[in-house]
Amino acid sequence: MNQSDPLVQGAGREMRMARQYGLAFTLFVLLWVVKGAEQFIDFDFTHLGIFPLAAKGLIGIFTAPLVHADIGHLANNAFSLLVLGGLMSYFYPTLFFKVLVLGWLITGSWVWVFAREAWHIGASGLVYSLASFLLVSGLIRRNPNLLAITLLVVFLYGGLTWGVFPVQQHISWESHLMGMLSGILLAVFFRKHGPPQKKYSWDDEPDDSDSGPPEALFLEEEDDDEYGKP
């Protein structure tokens, strides 16, 4: 079978997208399973959260996004992750797992170092990380499809901006802030992977004042070897 066949490449990408969305759905289910287990055994999992600058809170870097205060807190984060995971799996099928894991660990680590002395729980930091990654990545690439998604992210999660300020003391605004910063960092770090930057037809037109050959213009193109290949 010819691996360069567009049909083969398309089928490979669809399979990758399906696997990545399966990851998002698995995380969605896992969050509900953890809350169900907490309710069933009548035990508070808060101590699996992050407690900054304390050894007892280190485990929370890995487990805090799985623990939620109540059903409302869980529902907001779980469904947000499902939507954002769907967007990530569609536009970044080869980056989704990396961005998810790195966003999870970077956000948790920064919360452990910089946040207040309190138990920090919930997946909201991860929600902020994925949302800011999509937003900044769409702006960096100038890709029409990604820009449309950027507008959708702003529309759906634009209110998240206020969550990075210490307005409500019972909410871990530090997790929100660290998640947003980690998403921006990852968008810049992976700027040469994924969907290519849009190159418009007028970009190929040489400037009359430039005596150099047209080929000298716009030499840098996004590296799309991570996108659209099986």
Secondary structure, 3 states (H helix, E strand, C coil): CCCCCHHHHHHHHHHHHHHHHHHHHHHHHHHHHHHHHHHHCCCCCHHHCECCCCHHHCCHHHHHHHCCCCHHHHHHHHHHHHHHHHHHHHHCCCCHHHHHHHHHHHHHHHHHHHCCCCCECCCHHHHHHHHHHHHHHHHHHCCHHHHHHHHHHHHHHHHHHHHHCCCCCCCCHHHHHHHHHHHHHHHHHCCCCCCCCCCCHHHHCCCCCCCCCHHHCCCCCCCCCCCCCC
